[in-house]
Amino acid sequence: MSNVSTNSTESSFRARGRVIGVPKRCWCGEGIMALTSKSDSNPYRRYYRCGFAVANKLRNDEHTFKWVDEAFVNEIDTLDAKTVELEKQLKDIRTERFELEKMVYEKMEKEIFEKVEDALDEAKSSNKRMMLIIVFLCMIMIGLSKLLG
């Protein structure tokens, strides 16, 4: 397209819809071509254009036209928005993970304390039985020593 004189804001809005980012296909289904402007107002400026419109030398039509620099800015803006959303999701996941780890550690701590308390109770019970047996044996020995002595 040799006489591109469309201003940049008009090029982003077409009757068939706004093209965001780098266009892949025109609304008509035709592929997109990357060309260089030869106009006086935009010399050597790169742009994307519908292959059908280029082949038929259509001008001021509704087929896709977009400046390359604008397409790249749209792509960067889209990636920035996706990055912000992914960072938010990552923050949410980290928060959920922290809460889950906290719950797991608290549950593990409770289970460990219960097991330690059970082991201590069992040891105390075992010690009491052992002490009773020792006291009983001591009494038997004292009784036997008085009988024999």
C-alpha positions as CSV (number, residue, x, y, z in Angstrom):
1,M,0.0,0.0,0.0
2,S,2.0,3.0,-1.2
3,N,-0.2,5.9,-0.1
4,V,-0.9,5.1,3.5
5,S,-2.4,8.2,5.1
6,T,-4.6,6.7,7.8
7,N,-3.8,8.2,11.2
8,S,-2.7,5.8,13.9
9,T,-5.9,6.0,16.0
10,E,-8.2,5.3,13.1
11,S,-6.1,2.3,12.0
12,S,-6.7,0.6,15.3
13,F,-10.5,0.8,15.0
14,R,-12.1,-0.7,12.0
15,A,-15.7,-1.3,11.3
16,R,-15.2,-5.1,11.5
17,G,-13.7,-4.8,15.0
18,R,-10.6,-3.7,16.7
19,V,-7.5,-5.8,16.2
20,I,-5.5,-6.1,19.4
21,G,-1.8,-7.1,19.1
22,V,-0.2,-8.5,16.0
23,P,-3.0,-9.6,13.6
24,K,-2.8,-13.1,12.2
25,R,-5.8,-13.1,9.9
26,C,-8.2,-10.5,8.5
27,W,-11.9,-10.8,9.3
28,C,-12.3,-12.0,5.8
29,G,-10.1,-15.0,6.5
30,E,-7.2,-13.9,4.4
31,G,-3.6,-13.9,5.8
32,I,-1.8,-10.8,6.9
33,M,1.2,-9.3,5.2
34,A,3.9,-7.1,6.7
35,L,4.7,-4.2,4.4
36,T,6.6,-0.8,4.5
37,S,4.8,2.5,4.0
38,K,6.0,4.7,1.1
39,S,3.7,7.6,2.0
40,D,5.0,11.1,2.7
41,S,3.3,11.2,6.1
42,N,4.7,7.8,7.3
43,P,7.8,7.0,5.2
44,Y,9.4,3.6,5.8
45,R,6.9,2.8,8.7
46,R,6.1,-0.9,8.8
47,Y,2.4,-2.0,8.9
48,Y,0.3,-5.2,8.7
49,R,-2.3,-5.4,5.9
50,C,-4.8,-8.0,4.7
51,G,-3.4,-10.0,1.8
52,F,-6.7,-9.7,-0.1
53,A,-6.7,-5.9,0.2
54,V,-3.0,-5.8,-0.9
55,A,-3.6,-8.1,-3.9
56,N,-6.6,-6.1,-5.0
57,K,-5.1,-2.7,-4.2
58,L,-8.0,-1.8,-2.0
59,R,-7.9,1.6,-0.1
60,N,-10.0,2.9,2.8
61,D,-11.7,-0.5,3.2
62,E,-12.6,-2.4,6.2
63,H,-9.9,-5.1,5.8
64,T,-7.2,-5.3,8.5
65,F,-4.6,-2.6,8.7
66,K,-2.4,-2.0,11.7
67,W,0.9,-0.3,12.3
68,V,3.6,-2.7,13.4
69,D,4.7,-0.5,16.3
70,E,1.2,-0.2,17.6
71,A,0.7,-4.0,17.3
72,F,3.9,-4.5,19.4
73,V,2.7,-2.0,22.0
74,N,-0.6,-3.9,22.2
75,E,1.3,-7.2,22.6
76,I,3.4,-5.8,25.4
77,D,0.4,-4.3,27.1
78,T,-1.4,-7.7,26.9
79,L,1.7,-9.5,28.2
80,D,1.9,-7.0,31.1
81,A,-1.7,-7.6,32.0
82,K,-1.2,-11.4,31.9
83,T,2.0,-11.0,34.0
84,V,0.0,-9.0,36.6
85,E,-2.7,-11.6,36.7
86,L,-0.1,-14.4,37.0
87,E,1.7,-12.6,39.8
88,K,-1.7,-12.3,41.7
89,Q,-2.4,-16.0,41.2
90,L,1.1,-16.8,42.4
91,K,0.6,-14.7,45.5
92,D,-2.7,-16.4,46.2
93,I,-1.1,-19.8,45.7
94,R,1.7,-18.9,48.1
95,T,-0.8,-17.6,50.7
96,E,-2.9,-20.8,50.4
97,R,0.3,-22.9,50.6
98,F,1.4,-21.0,53.7
99,E,-2.0,-21.6,55.3
100,L,-1.9,-25.3,54.4
101,E,1.6,-25.8,55.7
102,K,0.6,-24.0,58.9
103,M,-2.4,-26.4,59.3
104,V,-0.2,-29.4,58.6
105,Y,2.5,-28.3,61.1
106,E,-0.1,-27.6,63.8
107,K,-1.7,-31.1,63.2
108,M,1.7,-32.8,63.2
109,E,2.7,-30.9,66.4
110,K,-0.6,-31.9,68.1
111,E,-0.1,-35.6,67.1
112,I,3.5,-35.6,68.3
113,F,2.6,-34.1,71.7
114,E,-0.2,-36.7,72.0
115,K,2.2,-39.5,71.3
116,V,4.8,-38.1,73.7
117,E,2.1,-37.7,76.4
118,D,0.9,-41.3,75.8
119,A,4.5,-42.6,76.0
120,L,5.0,-40.6,79.3
121,D,1.7,-42.0,80.7
122,E,2.7,-45.5,79.8
123,A,6.2,-45.0,81.3
124,K,4.6,-43.6,84.5
125,S,2.2,-46.6,84.7
126,S,5.0,-49.0,84.1
127,N,7.1,-47.3,86.8
128,K,4.2,-47.5,89.3
129,R,3.8,-51.2,88.6
130,M,7.5,-51.7,89.0
131,M,7.6,-49.7,92.3
132,L,4.6,-51.8,93.7
133,I,6.4,-55.0,92.8
134,I,9.7,-53.8,94.4
135,V,7.8,-52.6,97.6
136,F,5.9,-56.0,97.7
137,L,9.2,-57.9,97.3
138,C,10.9,-55.7,100.0
139,M,8.0,-56.5,102.4
140,I,8.3,-60.2,101.7
141,M,12.1,-60.0,102.3
142,I,11.6,-58.1,105.5
143,G,9.0,-60.7,106.6
144,L,11.2,-63.6,105.7
145,S,14.2,-62.0,107.5
146,K,12.1,-61.6,110.7
147,L,10.9,-65.2,110.5
148,L,14.4,-66.6,110.1
149,G,16.1,-64.2,112.4
